[in-house]
């Protein structure tokens, strides 16, 4: 199979011919149909996350077709279309797994980080951590739902009850969640890089009531803010933007250092929280929702062999929406 392989920090992805893997106990062999390009992939490739698998095939927003099932794998039939998310496997035995918090598992495996991902023509996945995908979404449209949608939704639930909701960083996750928020009658305020006219236009098109640079104050105090941009400097800015009792939710797996700020920004029962990974329950709930509320996904398509270009464009803030890789067939 063709695969884009990362050898370690400082290296670009390299296209290689590799043996097609064989599914083990409880695993599925999937033919990759599409794979989203996520900011977490950048954090892995840029060496910002510790102890990745090396060499590694990145990618954790994977849409694939079941080609073969390993021993004991019975959930899906050959030919079914499924989705593979970031959470690839958990131990099922630690105190977090036993209490319904498998997103905090002490011995997890992550797709495209500690196990090979979807920047390839084929992929192995544990069938227990694979989702049936809703109909009505093309492969490229479905791919961003597997992380931008899932992790975004977990972040969104952390801000439950907020009417005025701010999104800092208007990329793959925010462009999905704004649609849900608007459908639920919320007011969305979209904060982007200064001068990012494309992202601001997309936010307004999808229903945001206000757009502006992340350094600007909103015209009205927010009930909650979700930070998708991995910029620690935005936390004090978001605290200034939220009203008393407001929440600031950090949705990323990595963020630059948070600067010191005066206690008065946190006072009056404002809160700062983070979101880690996802649970299978999150996925089932989100995809049930996606069957009822059809998300419009704005994608930029790249052939698999041009994965480095897609990553560069994401790094430079040139993607309004989501980038998706398709195998060169």
C-alpha positions in Angstrom: 0.0 0.0 0.0 1.0 3.6 -0.4 1.5 5.6 2.8 2.8 9.0 3.9 5.3 8.2 6.7 6.8 10.5 9.4 10.2 9.5 10.8 10.5 12.0 13.6 10.6 15.7 14.5 12.1 17.9 11.9 11.3 15.5 9.0 8.7 15.9 6.3 6.3 13.1 5.4 7.7 10.7 2.9 5.6 8.5 0.5 6.5 4.9 0.8 5.3 1.5 -0.4 4.5 -0.7 2.7 3.0 -4.1 3.1 -0.8 -4.1 3.6 -1.3 -5.0 7.3 -3.2 -8.1 8.5 -6.0 -7.6 11.0 -5.4 -9.2 14.4 -7.8 -10.3 17.1 -10.8 -7.9 17.1 -9.4 -5.7 14.4 -10.7 -4.5 11.0 -8.7 -3.9 7.9 -10.1 -0.8 6.2 -9.6 0.6 2.8 -9.2 4.3 3.4 -11.6 6.5 1.4 -10.8 9.9 3.0 -8.8 11.2 5.9 -9.1 14.6 7.5 -6.0 16.8 8.3 -6.2 17.9 11.9 -4.2 20.5 13.9 -3.3 17.6 16.2 -1.4 16.1 13.3 0.7 19.2 13.2 1.4 19.0 17.0 2.6 15.4 16.4 4.7 16.2 13.4 6.2 19.4 14.9 7.3 17.4 18.0 5.0 19.1 20.4 3.4 15.9 21.7 5.6 13.4 23.6 6.4 9.8 22.7 4.7 9.2 19.3 5.1 6.0 17.5 8.1 6.1 15.1 8.0 5.7 12.2 4.4 6.8 12.1 1.5 7.1 9.6 -0.5 10.1 10.9 -4.2 10.8 10.5 -7.1 10.2 12.8 -10.2 11.5 10.9 -10.6 8.3 8.8 -13.4 7.2 6.6 -12.9 3.7 5.3 -14.6 0.5 4.0 -14.2 -2.8 5.8 -12.1 -5.1 3.6 -11.4 -7.9 6.1 -12.2 -8.8 9.7 -9.7 -10.3 12.1 -10.5 -13.2 14.5 -13.4 -12.3 16.8 -14.4 -9.1 14.9 -18.1 -9.3 14.2 -19.6 -5.8 14.5 -19.2 -4.8 10.9 -19.5 -6.6 7.6 -17.2 -6.5 4.6 -18.1 -3.4 2.5 -19.6 -1.3 5.3 -18.4 2.3 5.6 -17.1 3.2 9.0 -15.2 6.0 10.8 -12.1 5.8 12.9 -11.5 8.6 15.5 -8.5 9.7 17.6 -9.2 7.3 20.5 -8.0 4.0 19.1 -8.2 1.8 22.1 -8.4 1.8 25.9 -7.4 -0.6 28.6 -10.9 -1.0 30.0 -9.5 -1.7 33.5 -8.1 1.5 35.0 -10.2 3.7 37.4 -11.1 6.1 34.6 -12.3 3.4 32.3 -14.3 1.7 35.1 -16.1 5.0 35.9 -17.2 6.0 32.3 -14.2 8.3 31.7 -12.3 6.3 29.1 -11.2 9.6 27.5 -8.8 9.8 30.5 -7.6 6.1 30.3 -4.2 5.5 31.8 -3.1 3.2 29.0 -4.7 4.4 25.8 -3.8 4.1 22.2 -4.4 6.9 19.7 -4.9 6.7 16.0 -2.2 8.5 14.1 -0.1 9.0 17.2 0.7 5.8 19.1 -0.8 3.5 16.3 -0.7 4.1 12.5 -3.4 6.3 11.1 -5.2 7.1 7.9 -2.6 8.9 5.7 -2.4 5.6 3.8 -4.4 3.4 1.5 -5.2 0.9 4.3 -5.6 1.0 8.0 -6.1 -1.3 11.0 -8.6 -0.4 13.6 -10.0 -2.0 16.8 -13.6 -2.7 15.9 -14.8 -1.6 19.4 -13.6 2.0 18.7 -15.0 2.4 15.2 -18.3 4.2 14.4 -21.0 3.6 11.9 -21.3 6.8 9.9 -24.6 8.5 9.0 -25.8 8.4 5.4 -26.1 11.6 3.5 -22.5 12.6 4.0 -19.9 12.1 1.2 -16.6 10.6 2.4 -14.8 14.0 2.4 -17.7 15.6 4.3 -17.7 12.8 6.9 -14.0 12.9 7.6 -13.9 16.1 9.7 -16.7 14.8 11.9 -14.3 12.2 13.3 -12.3 14.8 15.3 -13.3 18.4 14.6 -16.9 17.2 15.1 -16.3 14.8 18.0 -13.8 16.8 20.1 -15.7 20.0 19.2 -18.9 18.5 20.4 -17.4 17.5 23.7 -16.1 21.1 24.1 -19.5 22.5 23.2 -21.2 20.4 25.9 -18.8 21.9 28.4 -20.3 25.3 27.6 -23.9 24.0 27.9 -26.3 26.6 28.9 -24.4 29.5 27.2 -26.5 31.7 25.0 -23.7 34.1 23.8 -20.9 31.8 22.7 -17.5 32.8 21.5 -15.3 30.6 19.2 -11.6 31.6 19.2 -10.1 30.1 16.0 -12.6 29.5 13.2 -11.3 26.3 11.6 -12.6 22.8 11.1 -14.3 22.4 14.5 -15.8 25.9 14.8 -17.3 25.8 11.3 -19.2 22.7 12.3 -20.3 23.8 15.8 -21.5 27.2 14.7 -24.2 25.4 12.7 -25.3 23.4 15.8 -25.3 26.5 18.0 -27.3 28.6 15.5 -29.8 25.7 15.1 -30.2 25.7 18.9 -30.9 29.5 19.0 -27.5 30.6 20.3 -25.6 33.7 19.4 -22.1 32.9 18.0 -19.2 35.4 18.1 -16.3 34.2 15.9 -12.7 35.3 16.7 -10.0 34.8 14.0 -6.5 35.9 13.2 -6.4 39.6 12.4 -7.2 40.1 8.7 -8.5 36.5 8.1 -11.3 37.7 5.8 -12.0 34.2 4.5 -12.6 32.6 7.9 -14.7 35.6 9.0 -16.8 35.4 5.8 -17.4 31.7 6.3 -18.4 32.4 10.0 -21.0 35.0 8.9 -22.3 32.7 6.1 -22.9 30.0 8.7 -24.7 32.3 11.1 -22.3 34.0 13.4 -23.7 37.3 14.6 -20.3 39.0 14.9 -16.7 38.3 13.6 -13.5 40.0 14.5 -9.8 39.6 15.4 -9.0 37.5 18.5 -7.5 40.6 20.1 -10.8 42.5 19.9 -13.5 42.6 22.6 -16.9 41.4 21.5 -19.8 43.9 21.4 -21.6 42.1 24.2 -20.2 40.0 27.1 -20.1 36.2 26.4 -21.6 33.5 28.5 -18.8 31.1 27.4 -15.9 30.9 25.0 -14.3 27.8 23.4 -10.6 28.1 22.4 -9.8 26.0 19.3 -6.6 28.0 18.5 -3.6 26.6 20.5 -2.5 30.1 21.7 -2.1 30.5 25.5 -2.3 34.3 25.1 -6.0 33.9 24.2 -7.0 32.7 27.6 -6.7 36.2 29.3 -8.4 37.7 26.3 -11.3 35.2 26.6 -11.6 35.8 30.3 -12.0 39.5 29.6 -14.7 38.7 27.0 -16.9 36.4 29.3 -19.4 37.7 31.7 -19.6 36.9 35.4 -20.0 33.1 35.9 -18.7 32.5 32.4 -16.6 29.6 31.2 -13.5 29.4 29.0 -13.1 25.9 27.5 -9.7 24.9 26.0 -10.4 22.4 23.2 -6.9 21.6 22.0 -4.5 18.8 23.0 -1.6 21.3 23.0 -1.3 25.0 23.7 1.5 27.5 24.0 2.3 28.8 27.5 -0.5 30.7 29.3 0.8 34.1 30.4 0.2 35.4 33.9 -2.9 37.5 34.4 -4.6 39.4 37.2 -6.9 37.5 39.5 -9.7 40.0 38.7 -10.1 38.4 35.3 -10.9 35.0 36.9 -12.9 36.5 39.8 -16.7 36.5 39.9 -16.9 32.8 39.4 -15.4 32.6 35.9 -14.0 29.2 35.1 -11.2 27.7 32.9 -11.4 24.1 31.8 -10.0 21.7 29.2 -11.2 18.8 27.1 -9.3 15.6 26.6 -9.9 13.1 23.9 -13.4 11.6 23.6 -15.4 8.6 24.7 -17.4 6.2 22.6 -20.5 7.6 24.2 -19.6 11.0 22.8 -19.3 9.5 19.4 -22.6 7.7 19.4 -24.4 10.8 20.7 -22.7 13.1 18.2 -23.4 10.8 15.2 -27.0 10.4 16.3 -27.2 14.2 16.2 -25.5 14.4 12.8 -28.3 12.1 11.4 -30.9 14.7 12.5 -28.9 18.0 11.9 -27.0 17.8 8.6 -23.7 19.6 9.1 -22.3 21.4 6.0 -18.6 20.6 5.9 -16.5 23.0 3.9 -13.5 21.0 2.7 -10.3 21.5 0.8 -9.3 18.3 -1.1 -5.8 17.1 -1.5 -4.4 13.8 -3.0 -2.7 11.7 -0.4 0.7 12.3 -2.0 0.3 16.0 -1.3 -0.2 15.6 2.4 2.7 17.9 3.2 1.1 20.7 1.3 -2.1 20.3 3.2 -0.2 20.4 6.5 1.7 23.5 5.4 -1.6 25.2 4.5 -3.1 24.4 7.8 0.0 25.6 9.7 -0.1 28.9 7.8 -3.8 29.4 8.5 -4.8 29.1 4.9 -7.6 26.6 5.4 -11.1 28.0 6.0 -13.0 24.9 7.0 -11.2 21.5 6.8 -8.5 19.9 4.7 -9.1 16.3 3.6 -6.8 13.8 1.9 -8.0 11.3 -0.7 -5.9 8.2 -1.8 -4.4 8.6 -5.2 -6.4 6.1 -7.1 
